[in-house]
Amino acid sequence: MGLGDDTRGGETPLLRDPAGLNLNVTSVGGGRAADIENRPGKKRNEPPLPRQRRSPAGHYAVRRAVFATAGLLYGAHVTFPGTSGRTVVVDRGGRPGSLSTGWRSTMGISFLWKAAAMVERHRTRVLAVSCAGLFGVNFTFHLIPEQTFRPIYQAWISGIEMKLSENMQSFFCGVLHEARVKAANRYRAFATSVFPPLGAGLPWLPAGCVVGIPASFSYTGSDEQRVQKHSIVIEGKKVPWESEEGEALKRALTLSLEAQKFAVAREVMYLESGGPLIRAAVAPVCLAGTYITGVAIKQLLGIYSKRAFFRGFYNISVAAVGLVVYCLLFDSVSQAVEYSADRKAATISTDYARGGVEFYDKILSQNKIRRTLMGEKGKKIYSPSGNVMPKYGIRTKHAPLTSRRNLIINILNMPQV
């Protein structure tokens, strides 16, 4: 009688090992575990077989193999008497071990198999949820910018939130008017402690947009002395304004009115054209494209019928290629969005284009000064021309500053501008 025989008379199925013993498989506690007991017996209506003498070690090995096979088939742990009368526990792999440890291992493997089966059964839904989650993580910053973006970049003075002056509010409204922004009431400005200006949000969303304007924008070219009232710390050290680097940094931090207008208009154009939405969509698009392409190639080449090792190697390779494509695509899209914002801001008027050239010249000067003051660390971050060095040597999330300046110079030299 084999493992697949039905029970007769309400009894549990019997297993017969090569040694002529009947093995009774019984459920324990309604679970997957099974106790297999040795019970002497013989087949009905059959002459007795000649008994072969076996050594205890050989008999033990045969019984262990049979019990291990039963454990693999029943998907549970089995116990059987050892050679010295003690109970031996065999796990699903046929190895002696602890019942509690093996049970946890079995449950973990079973959970992974169930999770994999669920993902395979609902792969379209899982893919949709994953893409939506990636998009949400990247776009949450812009859904509620007042609660997520502004608290991070808000400027504070002695524990008090810094407010924009009426002149700066009028300046911001003037930029929106000159840029011909239709939904100007969807933009709000606040004082920030970082340079250059930056913003978050989308004008057609309920929360609107917020734009951070540096506090130093209240100073113009004739107000260089007022910059000395503020302390700038680089690498834990205050910059001495009387030094050569301090004088150069003071001039680089002071922008003309045209340069300030271009800096704010550039950020407004970035939000107006949906830049945050475009950037946030790159990750889910790459994830969906990688999955669909990987499945299509797998079906085309018949990889589903290959061995598990080959399929796993293929999946890892596809995931690695997808990650590289995402990095390259995200950097390219980010640079294209930045170039577009610069172009739109520079074409507002000739004054804006001239202000854009000055703006990038001042940023490049600031980076050169930081490179000198930061020593060896500054040489790793900034290039001699003032550009930010690519991260890890390959990634360039932002367009080079010199290229953005040259773009505006070309626009300025065009006859229509």
C-alpha positions as CSV (number, residue, x, y, z in Angstrom):
1,M,0.0,0.0,0.0
2,G,1.5,3.4,-1.0
3,L,1.2,7.0,0.2
4,G,-1.8,7.7,-2.1
5,D,-4.0,4.8,-0.9
6,D,-7.4,5.6,0.6
7,T,-8.2,4.8,4.2
8,R,-10.2,1.7,4.9
9,G,-12.6,1.3,7.8
10,G,-11.9,4.9,9.0
11,E,-8.2,4.1,9.6
12,T,-5.4,6.4,8.7
13,P,-3.2,5.5,5.7
14,L,-0.3,3.2,6.2
15,L,3.2,3.5,4.9
16,R,5.3,0.4,4.3
17,D,9.0,0.8,4.4
18,P,11.5,-1.6,2.8
19,A,12.1,-3.3,6.1
20,G,8.6,-4.6,6.2
21,L,7.2,-2.2,8.8
22,N,3.8,-0.5,8.6
23,L,4.1,3.2,9.3
24,N,1.0,4.9,10.6
25,V,0.6,8.7,9.7
26,T,-1.6,10.6,12.1
27,S,-2.4,14.3,12.3
28,V,-1.3,16.1,15.5
29,G,-3.6,18.9,16.8
30,G,-5.2,19.4,13.4
31,G,-2.0,20.9,12.1
32,R,0.5,19.9,9.3
33,A,2.7,17.9,11.6
34,A,2.5,14.1,11.6
35,D,3.7,11.4,14.0
36,I,4.8,8.2,12.2
37,E,4.8,5.2,14.5
38,N,6.4,1.8,13.9
39,R,3.9,-1.0,14.2
40,P,4.6,-4.7,13.4
41,G,2.4,-6.3,10.8
42,K,2.2,-8.1,7.6
43,K,0.2,-8.1,4.4
44,R,-3.0,-10.1,4.2
45,N,-3.1,-13.3,2.2
46,E,0.6,-13.2,1.5
47,P,3.1,-15.8,2.5
48,P,5.7,-14.5,5.0
49,L,8.8,-13.1,3.4
50,P,12.2,-14.4,4.5
51,R,13.6,-12.0,7.1
52,Q,16.8,-10.3,6.1
53,R,19.2,-9.5,8.9
54,R,20.1,-5.9,9.0
55,S,22.6,-4.0,11.2
56,P,21.1,-1.4,13.5
57,A,22.8,1.4,11.6
58,G,21.4,0.2,8.2
59,H,17.9,-0.3,9.6
60,Y,18.1,3.2,11.1
61,A,19.2,4.7,7.8
62,V,16.3,3.1,5.9
63,R,13.7,4.2,8.4
64,R,15.1,7.7,8.4
65,A,14.9,7.9,4.6
66,V,11.3,6.7,4.6
67,F,10.3,9.2,7.4
68,A,12.1,12.1,5.6
69,T,10.2,11.3,2.4
70,A,6.9,11.3,4.3
71,G,7.8,14.6,5.8
72,L,8.5,16.1,2.4
73,L,5.3,14.8,1.0
74,Y,3.1,15.8,3.9
75,G,4.8,19.2,4.2
76,A,5.5,18.8,7.9
77,H,7.9,17.5,10.6
78,V,7.9,13.8,11.4
79,T,9.2,12.0,14.4
80,F,10.5,8.4,14.7
81,P,12.4,6.4,17.3
82,G,16.1,6.5,17.1
83,T,18.6,3.7,17.5
84,S,19.0,4.4,21.2
85,G,15.3,4.6,21.9
86,R,15.2,8.4,21.8
87,T,12.8,10.4,19.5
88,V,14.4,12.0,16.4
89,V,12.8,15.0,14.7
90,V,13.3,15.3,10.9
91,D,12.5,18.6,9.1
92,R,11.2,19.0,5.6
93,G,14.7,18.6,4.2
94,G,15.2,15.2,5.9
95,R,17.7,16.7,8.4
96,P,17.4,16.1,12.2
97,G,16.5,19.3,14.0
98,S,14.3,21.0,16.6
99,L,10.6,20.8,16.1
100,S,10.0,24.4,17.2
101,T,12.8,25.8,15.0
102,G,11.8,23.7,12.0
103,W,8.2,24.7,12.5
104,R,9.1,28.4,12.3
105,S,11.2,27.8,9.2
106,T,8.4,25.9,7.6
107,M,5.9,28.6,8.3
108,G,8.3,31.3,6.9
109,I,8.8,29.4,3.7
110,S,5.1,28.7,3.4
111,F,4.4,32.4,3.9
112,L,6.9,33.4,1.1
113,W,5.4,30.9,-1.3
114,K,1.9,32.2,-0.5
115,A,3.0,35.8,-1.0
116,A,4.7,34.9,-4.3
117,A,1.6,33.1,-5.5
118,M,-0.6,36.1,-4.5
119,V,1.7,38.5,-6.4
120,E,1.6,36.2,-9.4
121,R,-2.2,35.9,-9.3
122,H,-2.8,39.7,-8.9
123,R,0.3,41.0,-10.6
124,T,-1.6,43.7,-12.5
125,R,-3.0,45.1,-9.3
126,V,0.3,44.8,-7.5
127,L,2.0,46.7,-10.3
128,A,-0.6,49.4,-10.3
129,V,-0.4,49.9,-6.5
130,S,3.4,50.0,-6.7
131,C,3.4,52.6,-9.4
132,A,0.9,54.7,-7.5
133,G,2.9,54.4,-4.3
134,L,6.1,55.6,-6.0
135,F,4.3,58.5,-7.6
136,G,2.7,59.4,-4.2
137,V,6.0,59.4,-2.4
138,N,7.7,61.7,-4.9
139,F,4.7,64.0,-5.2
140,T,3.5,64.3,-1.6
141,F,5.8,67.3,-1.1
142,H,3.8,69.2,-3.7
143,L,0.3,68.2,-2.7
144,I,0.4,70.1,0.6
145,P,3.5,72.4,0.4
146,E,2.4,74.6,3.3
147,Q,2.6,71.6,5.6
148,T,5.6,69.7,4.1
149,F,7.8,72.1,2.2
150,R,7.5,75.5,3.9
151,P,8.4,74.3,7.5
152,I,11.7,72.9,6.2
153,Y,12.9,76.0,4.4
154,Q,11.3,78.7,6.5
155,A,13.7,81.4,7.8
156,W,13.8,82.1,11.5
157,I,15.3,84.9,13.6
158,S,15.8,84.2,17.3
159,G,13.1,81.6,17.3
160,I,10.6,83.8,15.5
161,E,9.4,83.1,12.0
162,M,10.8,85.7,9.6
163,K,8.2,87.6,7.5
164,L,8.7,89.1,4.1
165,S,8.6,92.9,4.0
166,E,5.9,94.7,2.1
167,N,8.5,95.7,-0.5
168,M,9.4,92.0,-1.1
169,Q,5.7,91.1,-1.4
170,S,5.2,93.9,-4.0
171,F,8.4,92.6,-5.7
172,F,7.0,89.1,-5.9
173,C,3.6,90.3,-7.2
174,G,5.4,92.4,-9.9
175,V,7.3,89.3,-11.1
176,L,4.1,87.3,-11.4
177,H,2.5,90.2,-13.4
178,E,5.5,90.6,-15.7
179,A,5.6,86.8,-16.3
180,R,1.9,86.9,-17.3
181,V,0.9,84.3,-14.8
182,K,-2.8,83.8,-15.1
183,A,-3.5,82.2,-11.7
184,A,-1.3,84.7,-9.7
185,N,-3.5,84.3,-6.6
186,R,-2.4,80.6,-6.4
187,Y,1.2,81.6,-5.5
188,R,2.4,82.6,-2.0
189,A,5.8,83.8,-1.0
190,F,7.7,83.3,2.2
191,A,11.2,84.1,3.5
192,T,13.7,81.3,3.2
193,S,17.2,80.9,4.6
194,V,18.6,79.1,1.5
195,F,19.9,80.4,-1.8
196,P,18.7,80.5,-4.6
197,P,14.9,80.7,-4.5
198,L,12.9,77.5,-4.6
199,G,9.3,76.5,-4.6
200,A,6.8,73.6,-4.5
201,G,3.3,72.8,-5.5
202,L,1.2,73.1,-8.7
203,P,-1.1,76.1,-9.4
204,W,-4.1,73.9,-10.4
205,L,-4.1,72.0,-7.1
206,P,-6.2,73.1,-4.2
207,A,-3.1,73.9,-2.0
208,G,-1.5,76.1,-4.8
209,C,2.2,76.9,-4.8
210,V,4.7,78.4,-2.4
211,V,7.9,80.1,-3.4
212,G,10.8,80.7,-1.0
213,I,12.6,84.0,-1.5
214,P,16.0,84.4,0.2
215,A,16.3,87.1,2.9
216,S,19.3,88.5,1.1
217,F,17.1,89.5,-1.8
218,S,16.1,92.6,0.2
219,Y,19.7,93.8,-0.5
220,T,20.7,95.2,-3.9
221,G,24.0,96.2,-5.4
222,S,24.3,99.3,-3.2
223,D,23.6,97.4,0.0
224,E,26.8,95.3,0.3
225,Q,27.6,96.7,3.7
226,R,24.3,95.3,5.1
227,V,25.4,91.8,4.2
228,Q,28.1,92.1,6.9
229,K,25.5,92.1,9.6
230,H,24.8,88.4,8.9
231,S,27.2,85.6,9.7
232,I,27.9,82.9,7.1
233,V,29.3,79.6,8.4
234,I,31.2,77.3,6.1
235,E,32.6,74.0,7.5
236,G,31.9,75.2,11.0
237,K,33.8,78.4,10.6
238,K,32.5,81.9,10.2
239,V,33.6,83.7,7.0
240,P,35.7,86.8,7.8
241,W,34.2,89.6,5.7
242,E,37.5,91.5,5.8
243,S,39.4,88.7,4.0
244,E,39.8,88.5,0.2
245,E,37.4,85.5,0.1
246,G,34.9,87.4,2.3
247,E,34.9,90.5,0.1
248,A,34.3,88.2,-3.0
249,L,31.5,86.3,-1.3
250,K,29.9,89.6,-0.2
251,R,29.8,90.7,-3.8
252,A,28.5,87.3,-5.0
253,L,25.7,87.3,-2.5
254,T,24.4,90.8,-3.6
255,L,22.3,90.7,-6.7
256,S,20.8,93.4,-8.8
257,L,17.1,93.8,-9.1
258,E,17.1,92.2,-12.6
259,A,19.0,89.2,-11.4
260,Q,16.6,88.8,-8.4
261,K,13.6,89.0,-10.8
262,F,15.0,86.3,-13.0
263,A,15.7,84.0,-10.1
264,V,12.1,84.2,-8.9
265,A,10.7,84.0,-12.4
266,R,12.7,80.9,-13.1
267,E,11.1,79.1,-10.1
268,V,7.6,80.3,-11.0
269,M,8.0,79.0,-14.6
270,Y,9.2,75.7,-13.3
271,L,6.0,75.3,-11.2
272,E,3.8,76.8,-13.9
273,S,4.9,74.2,-16.5
274,G,4.3,71.3,-14.1
275,G,7.9,70.4,-13.4
276,P,7.3,68.6,-10.1
277,L,4.6,66.4,-11.8
278,I,7.0,65.5,-14.6
279,R,9.8,64.5,-12.3
280,A,7.5,62.5,-10.0
281,A,6.1,60.5,-13.0
282,V,9.6,59.2,-14.0
283,A,9.8,56.5,-11.3
284,P,6.4,54.8,-11.9
285,V,6.9,54.9,-15.7
286,C,10.2,53.2,-15.4
287,L,8.8,50.6,-13.0
288,A,5.9,49.7,-15.3
289,G,8.1,49.8,-18.4
290,T,10.7,47.5,-16.8
291,Y,8.1,45.0,-15.7
292,I,6.2,44.9,-19.0
293,T,9.4,44.6,-21.1
294,G,10.8,41.9,-18.8
295,V,7.7,39.8,-19.1
296,A,7.4,40.2,-22.8
297,I,11.1,39.2,-23.4
298,K,10.6,36.3,-21.0
299,Q,7.6,35.0,-23.0
300,L,9.3,35.6,-26.3
301,L,12.4,33.7,-25.4
302,G,10.6,30.9,-23.5
303,I,12.4,31.7,-20.2
304,Y,9.4,30.5,-18.2
305,S,10.3,26.9,-19.0
306,K,14.0,27.3,-18.0
307,R,15.4,26.4,-14.6
308,A,14.8,28.4,-11.5
309,F,18.4,29.6,-11.3
310,F,18.3,30.9,-14.9
311,R,15.0,32.7,-14.3
312,G,16.3,34.3,-11.1
313,F,19.4,35.5,-12.9
314,Y,17.3,37.0,-15.7
315,N,15.0,38.8,-13.2
316,I,18.0,40.3,-11.4
317,S,19.5,41.4,-14.7
318,V,16.2,43.1,-15.8
319,A,15.9,44.9,-12.4
320,A,19.5,46.2,-12.7
321,V,18.9,47.4,-16.2
322,G,15.7,49.1,-15.1
323,L,17.5,50.9,-12.3
324,V,20.2,52.2,-14.6
325,V,17.5,53.4,-17.1
326,Y,15.6,55.1,-14.3
327,C,18.8,57.0,-13.2
328,L,19.6,58.2,-16.7
329,L,16.0,59.1,-17.6
330,F,15.5,61.0,-14.3
331,D,18.6,63.1,-14.8
332,S,17.7,63.8,-18.5
333,V,14.2,64.8,-17.6
334,S,15.4,67.0,-14.7
335,Q,17.8,68.9,-16.9
336,A,15.2,69.3,-19.7
337,V,12.8,70.8,-17.2
338,E,15.4,73.2,-15.9
339,Y,16.5,74.4,-19.3
340,S,12.8,75.0,-20.2
341,A,12.2,77.1,-17.1
342,D,15.4,79.2,-17.8
343,R,14.3,79.7,-21.4
344,K,10.8,80.9,-20.4
345,A,12.1,83.2,-17.7
346,A,14.8,84.7,-20.0
347,T,12.3,85.4,-22.8
348,I,10.1,87.6,-20.6
349,S,12.2,90.6,-21.5
350,T,15.7,91.7,-22.2
351,D,16.2,92.8,-18.5
352,Y,15.3,89.3,-17.4
353,A,17.8,87.8,-19.8
354,R,20.6,90.1,-18.6
355,G,19.6,89.3,-15.0
356,G,19.8,85.6,-15.8
357,V,23.4,85.9,-17.0
358,E,24.3,87.9,-13.8
359,F,22.5,85.4,-11.6
360,Y,24.4,82.4,-12.9
361,D,27.7,84.3,-12.8
362,K,27.1,85.1,-9.1
363,I,26.3,81.5,-8.3
364,L,29.4,80.3,-10.1
365,S,31.4,82.8,-8.1
366,Q,29.9,81.6,-4.8
367,N,30.8,78.0,-5.6
368,K,34.4,79.0,-6.5
369,I,34.7,80.7,-3.1
370,R,33.3,77.7,-1.3
371,R,35.7,75.5,-3.1
372,T,38.6,77.5,-1.7
373,L,37.2,77.8,1.8
374,M,36.3,74.1,2.1
375,G,39.7,72.8,1.2
376,E,39.9,69.2,-0.1
377,K,36.3,68.6,0.5
378,G,35.4,71.6,-1.6
379,K,37.4,70.2,-4.5
380,K,35.3,67.1,-4.4
381,I,32.0,69.0,-4.5
382,Y,32.8,71.9,-6.9
383,S,34.8,72.0,-10.1
384,P,37.3,74.9,-10.8
385,S,34.7,76.5,-13.0
386,G,32.1,76.5,-10.2
387,N,29.9,73.7,-11.4
388,V,28.7,71.0,-9.0
389,M,30.5,67.8,-9.5
390,P,28.4,64.8,-10.6
391,K,27.4,62.5,-7.8
392,Y,29.2,59.1,-7.9
393,G,30.9,60.4,-11.0
394,I,28.0,59.6,-13.3
395,R,24.7,61.1,-12.0
396,T,24.0,64.8,-12.9
397,K,20.5,65.5,-11.5
398,H,20.8,69.2,-12.4
399,A,22.0,70.9,-15.5
400,P,25.5,72.4,-15.3
401,L,25.5,76.0,-14.3
402,T,27.8,77.1,-17.1
403,S,25.4,75.5,-19.7
404,R,22.4,77.2,-18.2
405,R,24.3,80.6,-18.4
406,N,25.3,79.9,-22.0
407,L,21.7,79.2,-22.9
408,I,20.6,82.6,-21.6
409,I,23.5,84.3,-23.4
410,N,22.4,82.7,-26.7
411,I,18.8,83.9,-26.0
412,L,20.1,87.4,-25.2
413,N,22.0,87.5,-28.5
414,M,19.0,86.5,-30.6
415,P,17.5,89.5,-32.6
416,Q,14.0,89.1,-31.2
417,V,15.2,89.5,-27.6
